[in-house]
Amino acid sequence: MSWQAVHTRQPVVLDDYATWQYRRAPYARNDIHAVADFPILSGSHCLGVLAVSRDVVGYAFDDEQIQTGSLLAQLSALALENARLYAAAQTELTERKQAEAWLRESNTALSERNEELDAYAHMVAHDLKNPIGLIIGFSELLLESYSSLSSAEIHHALQTLANNGRKANNIIESLLLLASVRQQDVVAEPLAMSNLVHETLYRLTDVIAAKGARIKIEDMDGWPLALGYAPWVEEIWVNYLSNALKYGGQSPTIILSATRQTEGFVRFEVRDNGPGLTAVQQARLFTPFERLDRQNAAGHGLGLSIVHRIVEKLGGQAGVESELGQGSLFYFTLPESKTEM
């Protein structure tokens, strides 16, 4: 009967289901007599069937009741269609909100990327201009006046070319590292931190000697094991120690340490005995391409920006604690490893 109602798009009515030749045994036990099936129509689609039955013998559906049943079926179709439209509207609203949120995030990311590109251009214009200018100047000097220069002058010119070539190369390598940290995904592993620290000290041997610096490492054998990506974490140490050597004054004393934190992180620290930083200077740190004193400080101003990006990518934090006249403490945190190496 239901399929007939669906197929004909008309009500199907029986005066007594119990005497119908096509009745089914499971329904015969329910004492069903008068039956009416009304198709629930929405346009050209049949959404279902509204079935009504009576358990009283001889109580058939009259024309008025059949008309009322058809009206109820129409109301059911309207209710179902309204429910469908409401659900579709809710889905569309949710999707629209998600799209708007994605667009806001994309615009924010694009704005940040544009700011970073501006900083790249600013850095390239200022920091690369000086070494490249010197390279060009001394190259032209050698080309034009080589025969009239003394051996000492030629050696000085060549040394200047080499030094400034290295400066330009270091800037480019740091920019590439900064970009790769954003794009590259790495797997964090337990770190042999003592190896990374000693490799850093080896890389900075000449600078440490030139500054007359003293490096103290507190209880390295007891340092908690942390998770990270060794090549990146080594760059953190290089930048922090380079920063301490630059700003620690003459014959600086630099102390390295590590402590376990209750939140499941390990905090690594580099403390210097330099002049310290004001609150304004501290707020400018870890900003791309900032340098506290461009005229007096060597380097290219990328170090702390690289540290910030690396530590953030590895799930930690980077920061500074400082007071004028009390030196500075630069730190970074990494998740603690739960497994031994």
Secondary structure, DSSP 8 states (H G I E B T S, - for coil): -HHHHHHHSS-EEES-GGG-TT--HHHHTTT--SEEEEEEEETTEEEEEEEEE--STT----HHHHHHHHHHHHHHHHHHHHHHHHHHHHHHHHHHHHHHHHHHHHHHHHHHHHHHHHHHHHHHHHHTHHHHHHHHHHHHHHHHHGGGS-HHHHHHHHHHHHHHHHHHHHHHHHHHHHHHHHH-----EE--HHHHHHHHHHHTHHHHHHHT-EEEE--GGG---BEE-HHHHHHHHHHHHHHHHHHS-SS-EEEEEEEE-TTSEEEEEEEE-S----HHHHHHTTSTT--S-TTT--S-S-HHHHHHHHHHHTT--EEEEE-TTS-EEEEEEEEB-SS--
